[in-house]
């Protein structure tokens, strides 16, 4: 007889099996190469894409991409919508982007709606610079009761009120002045 205890190998139930398979490595995406419109290319029409676009040529149409860079020879005649725009060239049209960089050699003629705008010395920009308006968070507390305008006294500015509804300041002042002879205005003296 041996002094060693016997070991019985029993398979573990599937629910109790704690051996985990190593997770498969996530496939690595190769960095996207920016699409290039070379300086000898002219495109007539809109461009929409999910990648970066670099323009050295001419686009006559609207451009909607996540990232746009316009080289010194690049020219866009149309609106631009992107997350980030950097231009050294020419854009004639509105730009809507979170980040806009106008480099020293650029010419931009159109409104720019942005969160962040950077301009180098020498950049030409003609148009309006409009900051994105963030939507306010909805209020959790109920709004206080509002008195209707008809019941509220003199909530309308004097310039907007009808002429007969409210006396002018001159009329109010005249009615408050007591004449020197002691009689009240509008009353006949005895």
PAMARFI-33808 format. One record per atom (N, C-alpha, C): residue in one letter; atom name; x, y, z. Coordinates in nm, 2 decimals. Example, Ala and Ser with C-alpha at 12.3 -4.5 7.8 and 13.67 -1.06 7.14 Angstrom:
% PAMARFI-33808
NODE  res  atom       u       v       w
NODE    a     N    1.32   -0.57    0.78
NODE    a    CA    1.23   -0.45    0.78
NODE    a     C    1.32   -0.33    0.78
NODE    s     N    1.28   -0.22    0.71
NODE    s    CA    1.37   -0.11    0.71
NODE    s     C    1.29    0.00    0.79
//
This chain:
% PAMARFI-33808
NODE  res  atom       u       v       w
NODE    x     N    0.08   -0.12    0.00
NODE    x    CA    0.00    0.00    0.00
NODE    x     C    0.09    0.12    0.00
NODE    x     N    0.04    0.22   -0.06
NODE    x    CA    0.12    0.34   -0.07
NODE    x     C    0.06    0.45    0.03
NODE    x     N    0.14    0.54    0.07
NODE    x    CA    0.10    0.64    0.16
NODE    x     C    0.05    0.76    0.09
NODE    x     N    0.05    0.77   -0.04
NODE    x    CA    0.01    0.88   -0.11
NODE    x     C   -0.14    0.87   -0.13
NODE    x     N   -0.22    0.99   -0.11
NODE    x    CA   -0.36    0.98   -0.14
NODE    x     C   -0.38    0.98   -0.29
NODE    x     N   -0.49    0.92   -0.33
NODE    x    CA   -0.52    0.91   -0.47
NODE    x     C   -0.59    1.03   -0.51
NODE    x     N   -0.56    1.08   -0.63
NODE    x    CA   -0.62    1.20   -0.69
NODE    x     C   -0.71    1.15   -0.80
NODE    x     N   -0.83    1.20   -0.80
NODE    x    CA   -0.92    1.17   -0.91
NODE    x     C   -0.94    1.29   -0.99
NODE    x     N   -0.92    1.28   -1.12
NODE    x    CA   -0.94    1.39   -1.21
NODE    x     C   -1.08    1.39   -1.26
NODE    x     N   -1.16    1.49   -1.22
NODE    x    CA   -1.30    1.51   -1.28
NODE    x     C   -1.31    1.64   -1.35
NODE    x     N   -1.37    1.63   -1.47
NODE    x    CA   -1.38    1.76   -1.55
NODE    x     C   -1.47    1.86   -1.47
NODE    x     N   -1.44    1.98   -1.48
NODE    x    CA   -1.51    2.09   -1.41
NODE    x     C   -1.63    2.12   -1.50
NODE    x     N   -1.75    2.15   -1.44
NODE    x    CA   -1.86    2.19   -1.52
NODE    x     C   -1.83    2.32   -1.60
NODE    x     N   -1.90    2.34   -1.71
NODE    x    CA   -1.88    2.45   -1.80
NODE    x     C   -1.89    2.58   -1.73
NODE    x     N   -1.99    2.59   -1.64
NODE    x    CA   -2.01    2.72   -1.57
NODE    x     C   -1.90    2.75   -1.48
NODE    x     N   -1.83    2.65   -1.43
NODE    x    CA   -1.72    2.67   -1.33
NODE    x     C   -1.59    2.68   -1.40
NODE    x     N   -1.58    2.67   -1.53
NODE    x    CA   -1.45    2.67   -1.60
NODE    x     C   -1.41    2.82   -1.60
NODE    x     N   -1.29    2.85   -1.54
NODE    x    CA   -1.24    2.98   -1.53
NODE    x     C   -1.13    3.01   -1.63
NODE    x     N   -1.10    2.92   -1.72
NODE    x    CA   -1.00    2.94   -1.81
NODE    x     C   -1.06    3.04   -1.92
NODE    x     N   -1.00    3.15   -1.94
NODE    x    CA   -1.04    3.25   -2.04
NODE    x     C   -0.95    3.24   -2.16
NODE    x     N   -1.01    3.25   -2.28
NODE    x    CA   -0.93    3.26   -2.40
NODE    x     C   -0.88    3.40   -2.41
NODE    x     N   -0.76    3.42   -2.45
NODE    x    CA   -0.70    3.55   -2.47
NODE    x     C   -0.78    3.63   -2.57
NODE    x     N   -0.81    3.76   -2.54
NODE    x    CA   -0.89    3.83   -2.64
NODE    x     C   -0.81    3.85   -2.77
NODE    x     N   -0.88    3.84   -2.88
NODE    x    CA   -0.82    3.86   -3.00
NODE    x     C   -0.77    4.01   -3.01
NODE    x     N   -0.65    4.03   -3.06
NODE    x    CA   -0.61    4.17   -3.07
NODE    x     C   -0.70    4.25   -3.17
NODE    x     N   -0.73    4.37   -3.14
NODE    x    CA   -0.81    4.45   -3.23
NODE    x     C   -0.74    4.48   -3.35
NODE    x     N   -0.80    4.47   -3.47
NODE    x    CA   -0.73    4.50   -3.59
NODE    x     C   -0.69    4.64   -3.59
NODE    x     N   -0.56    4.67   -3.62
NODE    x    CA   -0.52    4.81   -3.62
NODE    x     C   -0.54    4.86   -3.76
NODE    x     N   -0.61    4.98   -3.76
NODE    x    CA   -0.63    5.05   -3.88
NODE    x     C   -0.51    5.13   -3.92
NODE    x     N   -0.48    5.11   -4.05
NODE    x    CA   -0.37    5.19   -4.10
NODE    x     C   -0.41    5.34   -4.10
NODE    x     N   -0.32    5.43   -4.07
NODE    x    CA   -0.36    5.57   -4.07
NODE    x     C   -0.41    5.61   -4.21
NODE    x     N   -0.52    5.68   -4.22
NODE    x    CA   -0.57    5.72   -4.35
NODE    x     C   -0.48    5.83   -4.41
NODE    x     N   -0.45    5.81   -4.53
NODE    x    CA   -0.38    5.91   -4.61
NODE    x     C   -0.47    6.01   -4.66
NODE    x     N   -0.44    6.14   -4.65
NODE    x    CA   -0.52    6.25   -4.70
NODE    x     C   -0.54    6.23   -4.85
NODE    x     N   -0.66    6.26   -4.89
NODE    x    CA   -0.69    6.27   -5.03
NODE    x     C   -0.63    6.40   -5.09
NODE    x     N   -0.57    6.39   -5.20
NODE    x    CA   -0.51    6.51   -5.26
NODE    x     C   -0.57    6.55   -5.39
NODE    x     N   -0.60    6.68   -5.40
NODE    x    CA   -0.64    6.73   -5.53
NODE    x     C   -0.53    6.82   -5.58
NODE    x     N   -0.46    6.77   -5.67
NODE    x    CA   -0.33    6.83   -5.72
NODE    x     C   -0.36    6.97   -5.79
NODE    x     N   -0.25    7.04   -5.80
NODE    x    CA   -0.27    7.18   -5.86
NODE    x     C   -0.31    7.18   -6.00
NODE    x     N   -0.30    7.07   -6.07
NODE    x    CA   -0.34    7.07   -6.21
NODE    x     C   -0.48    7.01   -6.23
NODE    x     N   -0.56    7.00   -6.12
NODE    x    CA   -0.69    6.94   -6.12
NODE    x     C   -0.79    7.04   -6.09
NODE    x     N   -0.90    7.04   -6.17
NODE    x    CA   -1.02    7.13   -6.14
NODE    x     C   -1.14    7.04   -6.12
NODE    x     N   -1.21    7.06   -6.01
NODE    x    CA   -1.33    6.97   -5.99
NODE    x     C   -1.45    7.07   -5.99
NODE    x     N   -1.55    7.04   -6.07
NODE    x    CA   -1.68    7.11   -6.07
NODE    x     C   -1.78    7.02   -6.00
NODE    x     N   -1.82    7.05   -5.88
NODE    x    CA   -1.92    6.98   -5.81
NODE    x     C   -1.89    6.97   -5.66
NODE    x     N   -1.98    6.92   -5.58
NODE    x    CA   -1.96    6.91   -5.44
NODE    x     C   -1.87    6.79   -5.40
NODE    x     N   -1.81    6.80   -5.29
NODE    x    CA   -1.72    6.69   -5.24
NODE    x     C   -1.77    6.66   -5.10
NODE    x     N   -1.80    6.53   -5.07
NODE    x    CA   -1.84    6.49   -4.94
NODE    x     C   -1.75    6.36   -4.91
NODE    x     N   -1.69    6.36   -4.79
NODE    x    CA   -1.61    6.24   -4.75
NODE    x     C   -1.59    6.23   -4.60
NODE    x     N   -1.53    6.12   -4.56
NODE    x    CA   -1.51    6.09   -4.42
NODE    x     C   -1.36    6.10   -4.39
NODE    x     N   -1.28    6.14   -4.48
NODE    x    CA   -1.13    6.14   -4.45
NODE    x     C   -1.08    6.29   -4.47
NODE    x     N   -0.95    6.30   -4.46
NODE    x    CA   -0.89    6.43   -4.47
NODE    x     C   -0.87    6.46   -4.62
NODE    x     N   -0.88    6.59   -4.65
NODE    x    CA   -0.87    6.63   -4.79
NODE    x     C   -0.77    6.75   -4.80
NODE    x     N   -0.67    6.74   -4.89
NODE    x    CA   -0.58    6.84   -4.91
NODE    x     C   -0.60    6.89   -5.05
NODE    x     N   -0.62    7.03   -5.07
NODE    x    CA   -0.65    7.08   -5.20
NODE    x     C   -0.54    7.18   -5.24
NODE    x     N   -0.48    7.14   -5.35
NODE    x    CA   -0.38    7.23   -5.42
NODE    x     C   -0.44    7.28   -5.55
NODE    x     N   -0.55    7.21   -5.60
NODE    x    CA   -0.61    7.25   -5.72
NODE    x     C   -0.73    7.34   -5.70
NODE    x     N   -0.83    7.33   -5.79
NODE    x    CA   -0.95    7.41   -5.78
NODE    x     C   -1.08    7.33   -5.76
NODE    x     N   -1.16    7.37   -5.67
NODE    x    CA   -1.29    7.31   -5.65
NODE    x     C   -1.40    7.41   -5.66
NODE    x     N   -1.49    7.39   -5.75
NODE    x    CA   -1.61    7.48   -5.77
NODE    x     C   -1.73    7.41   -5.72
NODE    x     N   -1.75    7.41   -5.59
NODE    x    CA   -1.86    7.34   -5.53
NODE    x     C   -1.84    7.34   -5.38
NODE    x     N   -1.93    7.28   -5.31
NODE    x    CA   -1.93    7.28   -5.16
NODE    x     C   -1.84    7.16   -5.12
NODE    x     N   -1.77    7.17   -5.00
NODE    x    CA   -1.68    7.07   -4.95
NODE    x     C   -1.73    7.04   -4.81
NODE    x     N   -1.75    6.91   -4.78
NODE    x    CA   -1.79    6.86   -4.65
NODE    x     C   -1.70    6.74   -4.61
NODE    x     N   -1.60    6.76   -4.53
NODE    x    CA   -1.51    6.66   -4.49
NODE    x     C   -1.47    6.69   -4.34
NODE    x     N   -1.42    6.59   -4.27
NODE    x    CA   -1.38    6.61   -4.13
NODE    x     C   -1.26    6.71   -4.12
NODE    x     N   -1.16    6.69   -4.20
NODE    x    CA   -1.04    6.78   -4.20
NODE    x     C   -1.01    6.83   -4.34
NODE    x     N   -0.99    6.96   -4.35
NODE    x    CA   -0.96    7.02   -4.48
NODE    x     C   -0.83    7.11   -4.47
NODE    x     N   -0.74    7.09   -4.56
NODE    x    CA   -0.63    7.18   -4.57
NODE    x     C   -0.62    7.23   -4.72
NODE    x     N   -0.60    7.36   -4.73
NODE    x    CA   -0.59    7.42   -4.86
NODE    x     C   -0.45    7.47   -4.88
NODE    x     N   -0.38    7.42   -4.98
NODE    x    CA   -0.24    7.47   -5.00
NODE    x     C   -0.24    7.60   -5.07
NODE    x     N   -0.12    7.66   -5.08
NODE    x    CA   -0.10    7.79   -5.14
NODE    x     C   -0.16    7.81   -5.28
NODE    x     N   -0.16    7.70   -5.36
NODE    x    CA   -0.22    7.71   -5.49
NODE    x     C   -0.37    7.66   -5.49
NODE    x     N   -0.42    7.62   -5.38
NODE    x    CA   -0.55    7.57   -5.37
NODE    x     C   -0.66    7.68   -5.37
NODE    x     N   -0.77    7.65   -5.43
NODE    x    CA   -0.88    7.75   -5.45
NODE    x     C   -1.01    7.67   -5.44
NODE    x     N   -1.10    7.72   -5.35
NODE    x    CA   -1.23    7.66   -5.33
NODE    x     C   -1.33    7.78   -5.35
NODE    x     N   -1.43    7.75   -5.44
NODE    x    CA   -1.54    7.85   -5.46
NODE    x     C   -1.67    7.77   -5.42
NODE    x     N   -1.70    7.79   -5.29
NODE    x    CA   -1.82    7.72   -5.24
NODE    x     C   -1.81    7.71   -5.09
NODE    x     N   -1.91    7.67   -5.02
NODE    x    CA   -1.91    7.66   -4.88
NODE    x     C   -1.83    7.54   -4.83
NODE    x     N   -1.77    7.55   -4.71
NODE    x    CA   -1.69    7.45   -4.65
NODE    x     C   -1.74    7.42   -4.52
NODE    x     N   -1.76    7.29   -4.49
NODE    x    CA   -1.80    7.24   -4.36
NODE    x     C   -1.71    7.13   -4.32
NODE    x     N   -1.64    7.14   -4.20
NODE    x    CA   -1.55    7.05   -4.15
NODE    x     C   -1.53    7.06   -4.00
NODE    x     N   -1.46    6.97   -3.94
NODE    x    CA   -1.42    6.98   -3.80
NODE    x     C   -1.30    7.08   -3.79
NODE    x     N   -1.21    7.07   -3.88
NODE    x    CA   -1.09    7.16   -3.88
NODE    x     C   -1.06    7.20   -4.02
NODE    x     N   -1.03    7.33   -4.03
NODE    x    CA   -0.99    7.38   -4.16
NODE    x     C   -0.86    7.46   -4.15
NODE    x     N   -0.76    7.44   -4.23
NODE    x    CA   -0.64    7.51   -4.23
NODE    x     C   -0.62    7.55   -4.38
NODE    x     N   -0.60    7.68   -4.40
NODE    x    CA   -0.59    7.73   -4.54
NODE    x     C   -0.47    7.82   -4.56
NODE    x     N   -0.40    7.80   -4.66
NODE    x    CA   -0.29    7.88   -4.71
NODE    x     C   -0.33    7.94   -4.84
NODE    x     N   -0.44    7.89   -4.90
NODE    x    CA   -0.48    7.93   -5.03
NODE    x     C   -0.60    8.02   -5.03
NODE    x     N   -0.70    8.00   -5.12
NODE    x    CA   -0.81    8.09   -5.14
NODE    x     C   -0.94    8.01   -5.12
NODE    x     N   -1.03    8.07   -5.04
NODE    x    CA   -1.17    8.02   -5.02
NODE    x     C   -1.26    8.13   -5.03
NODE    x     N   -1.35    8.12   -5.13
NODE    x    CA   -1.46    8.22   -5.15
NODE    x     C   -1.59    8.15   -5.12
NODE    x     N   -1.64    8.17   -5.00
NODE    x    CA   -1.76    8.10   -4.95
NODE    x     C   -1.76    8.09   -4.80
NODE    x     N   -1.87    8.05   -4.74
NODE    x    CA   -1.88    8.04   -4.60
NODE    x     C   -1.80    7.92   -4.55
NODE    x     N   -1.75    7.93   -4.43
NODE    x    CA   -1.68    7.82   -4.36
NODE    x     C   -1.74    7.79   -4.23
NODE    x     N   -1.78    7.67   -4.20
NODE    x    CA   -1.83    7.63   -4.07
NODE    x     C   -1.74    7.52   -4.02
NODE    x     N   -1.67    7.54   -3.91
NODE    x    CA   -1.58    7.44   -3.86
NODE    x     C   -1.55    7.48   -3.71
NODE    x     N   -1.51    7.37   -3.63
NODE    x    CA   -1.48    7.40   -3.49
NODE    x     C   -1.35    7.48   -3.49
NODE    x     N   -1.25    7.43   -3.56
NODE    x    CA   -1.12    7.50   -3.56
NODE    x     C   -1.09    7.55   -3.70
NODE    x     N   -1.05    7.68   -3.71
NODE    x    CA   -1.02    7.74   -3.84
NODE    x     C   -0.88    7.81   -3.82
NODE    x     N   -0.79    7.78   -3.91
NODE    x    CA   -0.66    7.84   -3.91
NODE    x     C   -0.64    7.91   -4.04
NODE    x     N   -0.62    8.04   -4.04
NODE    x    CA   -0.59    8.12   -4.16
NODE    x     C   -0.45    8.16   -4.16
NODE    x     N   -0.37    8.09   -4.25
NODE    x    CA   -0.23    8.11   -4.25
NODE    x     C   -0.20    8.24   -4.33
NODE    x     N   -0.07    8.29   -4.32
NODE    x    CA   -0.04    8.42   -4.37
NODE    x     C   -0.06    8.44   -4.52
NODE    x     N   -0.06    8.34   -4.60
NODE    x    CA   -0.08    8.35   -4.74
NODE    x     C   -0.22    8.33   -4.79
NODE    x     N   -0.32    8.32   -4.70
NODE    x    CA   -0.45    8.28   -4.74
NODE    x     C   -0.54    8.41   -4.78
NODE    x     N   -0.64    8.38   -4.85
NODE    x    CA   -0.74    8.48   -4.89
NODE    x     C   -0.88    8.41   -4.87
NODE    x     N   -0.96    8.47   -4.77
NODE    x    CA   -1.09    8.41   -4.74
NODE    x     C   -1.19    8.52   -4.76
NODE    x     N   -1.29    8.50   -4.84
NODE    x    CA   -1.40    8.59   -4.86
NODE    x     C   -1.53    8.52   -4.83
NODE    x     N   -1.58    8.54   -4.71
NODE    x    CA   -1.70    8.47   -4.66
NODE    x     C   -1.70    8.46   -4.51
NODE    x     N   -1.82    8.44   -4.46
NODE    x    CA   -1.84    8.43   -4.32
NODE    x     C   -1.77    8.30   -4.26
NODE    x     N   -1.72    8.31   -4.14
NODE    x    CA   -1.66    8.19   -4.07
NODE    x     C   -1.74    8.17   -3.94
NODE    x     N   -1.80    8.05   -3.93
NODE    x    CA   -1.86    8.01   -3.80
NODE    x     C   -1.77    7.91   -3.74
NODE    x     N   -1.73    7.94   -3.62
NODE    x    CA   -1.62    7.86   -3.55
NODE    x     C   -1.63    7.85   -3.40
NODE    x     N   -1.56    7.76   -3.34
NODE    x    CA   -1.53    7.77   -3.20
NODE    x     C   -1.40    7.83   -3.17
NODE    x     N   -1.30    7.81   -3.26
NODE    x    CA   -1.17    7.86   -3.24
NODE    x     C   -1.12    7.91   -3.38
NODE    x     N   -1.07    8.04   -3.38
NODE    x    CA   -1.02    8.10   -3.51
NODE    x     C   -0.88    8.15   -3.48
NODE    x     N   -0.79    8.11   -3.57
NODE    x    CA   -0.65    8.16   -3.56
NODE    x     C   -0.61    8.22   -3.69
NODE    x     N   -0.56    8.34   -3.68
NODE    x    CA   -0.51    8.42   -3.80
NODE    x     C   -0.37    8.46   -3.79
NODE    x     N   -0.29    8.42   -3.89
NODE    x    CA   -0.15    8.47   -3.89
NODE    x     C   -0.15    8.61   -3.95
NODE    x     N   -0.04    8.68   -3.93
NODE    x    CA   -0.01    8.81   -3.99
NODE    x     C    0.00    8.79   -4.14
NODE    x     N   -0.07    8.87   -4.21
NODE    x    CA   -0.07    8.86   -4.36
NODE    x     C   -0.19    8.79   -4.42
NODE    x     N   -0.27    8.72   -4.34
NODE    x    CA   -0.39    8.66   -4.38
NODE    x     C   -0.50    8.76   -4.42
NODE    x     N   -0.57    8.74   -4.53
NODE    x    CA   -0.67    8.82   -4.58
NODE    x     C   -0.80    8.76   -4.54
NODE    x     N   -0.89    8.83   -4.47
NODE    x    CA   -1.02    8.77   -4.44
NODE    x     C   -1.12    8.88   -4.45
NODE    x     N   -1.22    8.86   -4.53
NODE    x    CA   -1.33    8.95   -4.55
NODE    x     C   -1.46    8.88   -4.53
NODE    x     N   -1.53    8.92   -4.42
NODE    x    CA   -1.66    8.85   -4.39
NODE    x     C   -1.68    8.87   -4.24
NODE    x     N   -1.77    8.79   -4.19
NODE    x    CA   -1.81    8.79   -4.04
NODE    x     C   -1.75    8.67   -3.97
NODE    x     N   -1.70    8.69   -3.85
NODE    x    CA   -1.65    8.59   -3.77
NODE    x     C   -1.76    8.56   -3.67
NODE    x     N   -1.82    8.44   -3.67
NODE    x    CA   -1.94    8.41   -3.59
NODE    x     C   -1.90    8.29   -3.50
NODE    x     N   -1.91    8.31   -3.37
NODE    x    CA   -1.88    8.21   -3.27
NODE    x     C   -2.00    8.11   -3.26
NODE    x     N   -1.97    7.98   -3.25
NODE    x    CA   -2.07    7.88   -3.23
NODE    x     C   -2.15    7.91   -3.11
NODE    x     N   -2.28    7.90   -3.11
NODE    x    CA   -2.36    7.93   -2.99
NODE    x     C   -2.40    7.79   -2.93
NODE    x     N   -2.34    7.77   -2.81
NODE    x    CA   -2.37    7.64   -2.74
NODE    x     C   -2.51    7.65   -2.69
NODE    x     N   -2.59    7.54   -2.70
NODE    x    CA   -2.72    7.53   -2.65
NODE    x     C   -2.72    7.52   -2.50
NODE    x     N   -2.79    7.60   -2.42
NODE    x    CA   -2.79    7.59   -2.28
NODE    x     C   -2.86    7.46   -2.23
NODE    x     N   -2.81    7.41   -2.12
NODE    x    CA   -2.86    7.28   -2.07
NODE    x     C   -3.01    7.31   -2.02
NODE    x     N   -3.10    7.22   -2.05
NODE    x    CA   -3.24    7.24   -2.00
NODE    x     C   -3.24    7.26   -1.85
NODE    x     N   -3.32    7.35   -1.80
NODE    x    CA   -3.33    7.37   -1.66
NODE    x     C   -3.42    7.27   -1.60
NODE    x     N   -3.38    7.21   -1.48
NODE    x    CA   -3.45    7.11   -1.42
NODE    x     C   -3.57    7.17   -1.34
NODE    x     N   -3.55    7.29   -1.28
NODE    x    CA   -3.65    7.35   -1.20
NODE    x     C   -3.75    7.41   -1.29
NODE    x     N   -3.88    7.41   -1.25
NODE    x    CA   -3.98    7.47   -1.33
NODE    x     C   -3.96    7.62   -1.34
NODE    x     N   -4.00    7.68   -1.45
NODE    x    CA   -3.98    7.83   -1.46
NODE    x     C   -4.09    7.90   -1.38
NODE    x     N   -4.05    8.02   -1.32
NODE    x    CA   -4.15    8.09   -1.24
NODE    x     C   -4.27    8.14   -1.33
NODE    x     N   -4.38    8.16   -1.27
NODE    x    CA   -4.50    8.20   -1.34
NODE    x     C   -4.48    8.34   -1.40
NODE    x     N   -4.52    8.36   -1.52
NODE    x    CA   -4.50    8.48   -1.59
NODE    x     C   -4.64    8.56   -1.60
NODE    x     N   -4.64    8.68   -1.56
NODE    x    CA   -4.76    8.76   -1.56
NODE    x     C   -4.78    8.80   -1.71
NODE    x     N   -4.91    8.78   -1.76
NODE    x    CA   -4.93    8.82   -1.90
NODE    x     C   -4.90    8.97   -1.92
NODE    x     N   -4.86    9.00   -2.04
NODE    x    CA   -4.82    9.14   -2.07
NODE    x     C   -4.94    9.23   -2.06
NODE    x     N   -5.06    9.19   -2.09
NODE    x    CA   -5.18    9.28   -2.08
NODE    x     C   -5.20    9.32   -1.93
NODE    x     N   -5.17    9.23   -1.84
NODE    x    CA   -5.20    9.26   -1.70
NODE    x     C   -5.08    9.34   -1.63
NODE    x     N   -4.97    9.33   -1.69
NODE    x    CA   -4.85    9.40   -1.63
NODE    x     C   -4.85    9.55   -1.66
NODE    x     N   -4.83    9.63   -1.56
NODE    x    CA   -4.83    9.78   -1.59
NODE    x     C   -4.70    9.82   -1.66
NODE    x     N   -4.71    9.89   -1.76
NODE    x    CA   -4.59    9.96   -1.83
NODE    x     C   -4.47    9.87   -1.86
NODE    x     N   -4.49    9.75   -1.91
NODE    x    CA   -4.38    9.67   -1.95
NODE    x     C   -4.33    9.70   -2.09
NODE    x     N   -4.41    9.77   -2.17
NODE    x    CA   -4.38    9.81   -2.30
NODE    x     C   -4.30    9.94   -2.30
NODE    x     N   -4.19    9.95   -2.37
NODE    x    CA   -4.11   10.08   -2.37
NODE    x     C   -4.20   10.19   -2.43
NODE    x     N   -4.18   10.31   -2.39
NODE    x    CA   -4.26   10.42   -2.43
NODE    x     C   -4.26   10.44   -2.58
NODE    x     N   -4.14   10.41   -2.65
NODE    x    CA   -4.14   10.42   -2.79
NODE    x     C   -4.23   10.32   -2.86
NODE    x     N   -4.25   10.20   -2.80
NODE    x    CA   -4.33   10.10   -2.87
NODE    x     C   -4.47   10.11   -2.83
NODE    x     N   -4.51   10.18   -2.72
NODE    x    CA   -4.65   10.19   -2.67
NODE    x     C   -4.73   10.28   -2.76
NODE    x     N   -4.86   10.25   -2.78
NODE    x    CA   -4.94   10.34   -2.86
NODE    x     C   -4.95   10.48   -2.79
NODE    x     N   -4.97   10.58   -2.86
NODE    x    CA   -4.96   10.72   -2.81
NODE    x     C   -5.07   10.75   -2.71
NODE    x     N   -5.19   10.69   -2.72
NODE    x    CA   -5.29   10.72   -2.62
NODE    x     C   -5.29   10.63   -2.50
NODE    x     N   -5.21   10.53   -2.50
NODE    x    CA   -5.22   10.43   -2.38
NODE    x     C   -5.14   10.48   -2.26
NODE    x     N   -5.03   10.55   -2.28
NODE    x    CA   -4.96   10.60   -2.16
NODE    x     C   -4.92   10.75   -2.18
NODE    x     N   -4.93   10.83   -2.08
NODE    x    CA   -4.90   10.97   -2.09
NODE    x     C   -4.74   10.98   -2.11
NODE    x     N   -4.70   11.08   -2.18
NODE    x    CA   -4.56   11.11   -2.19
NODE    x     C   -4.50   11.16   -2.06
NODE    x     N   -4.37   11.17   -2.05
NODE    x    CA   -4.31   11.23   -1.93
NODE    x     C   -4.35   11.37   -1.92
NODE    x     N   -4.36   11.45   -2.03
NODE    x    CA   -4.40   11.59   -2.02
NODE    x     C   -4.54   11.60   -1.97
NODE    x     N   -4.63   11.51   -2.01
NODE    x    CA   -4.77   11.52   -1.96
NODE    x     C   -4.78   11.48   -1.82
NODE    x     N   -4.70   11.38   -1.77
NODE    x    CA   -4.70   11.35   -1.63
NODE    x     C   -4.64   11.46   -1.55
NODE    x     N   -4.54   11.53   -1.59
NODE    x    CA   -4.48   11.63   -1.52
NODE    x     C   -4.57   11.75   -1.51
NODE    x     N   -4.64   11.78   -1.62
NODE    x    CA   -4.74   11.90   -1.62
NODE    x     C   -4.85   11.87   -1.52
NODE    x     N   -4.90   11.75   -1.51
NODE    x    CA   -5.01   11.72   -1.43
NODE    x     C   -4.97   11.72   -1.28
NODE    x     N   -4.84   11.70   -1.25
NODE    x    CA   -4.80   11.70   -1.11
NODE    x     C   -4.76   11.84   -1.06
NODE    x     N   -4.75   11.94   -1.15
NODE    x    CA   -4.71   12.07   -1.11
NODE    x     C   -4.84   12.15   -1.06
NODE    x     N   -4.83   12.21   -0.95
NODE    x    CA   -4.94   12.30   -0.90
NODE    x     C   -4.91   12.44   -0.94
NODE    x     N   -5.00   12.51   -1.01
NODE    x    CA   -4.98   12.64   -1.05
NODE    x     C   -4.95   12.73   -0.93
NODE    x     N   -4.88   12.84   -0.96
NODE    x    CA   -4.84   12.94   -0.86
NODE    x     C   -4.96   13.00   -0.79
NODE    x     N   -5.07   13.03   -0.86
NODE    x    CA   -5.18   13.10   -0.81
NODE    x     C   -5.26   13.01   -0.71
NODE    x     N   -5.23   12.88   -0.70
NODE    x    CA   -5.29   12.79   -0.60
NODE    x     C   -5.40   12.71   -0.66
NODE    x     N   -5.44   12.73   -0.78
NODE    x    CA   -5.55   12.65   -0.84
NODE    x     C   -5.49   12.52   -0.90
NODE    x     N   -5.57   12.42   -0.90
NODE    x    CA   -5.52   12.29   -0.96
NODE    x     C   -5.54   12.30   -1.11
NODE    x     N   -5.46   12.23   -1.19
NODE    x    CA   -5.48   12.24   -1.34
NODE    x     C   -5.62   12.18   -1.37
NODE    x     N   -5.68   12.24   -1.47
NODE    x    CA   -5.81   12.19   -1.52
NODE    x     C   -5.93   12.25   -1.44
NODE    x     N   -5.91   12.31   -1.33
NODE    x    CA   -6.01   12.37   -1.25
NODE    x     C   -6.02   12.52   -1.27
NODE    x     N   -6.14   12.57   -1.28
NODE    x    CA   -6.16   12.71   -1.30
NODE    x     C   -6.13   12.79   -1.17
NODE    x     N   -6.07   12.90   -1.18
NODE    x    CA   -6.04   12.98   -1.06
NODE    x     C   -6.16   13.06   -1.02
NODE    x     N   -6.20   13.07   -0.89
NODE    x    CA   -6.32   13.15   -0.85
NODE    x     C   -6.29   13.28   -0.81
//
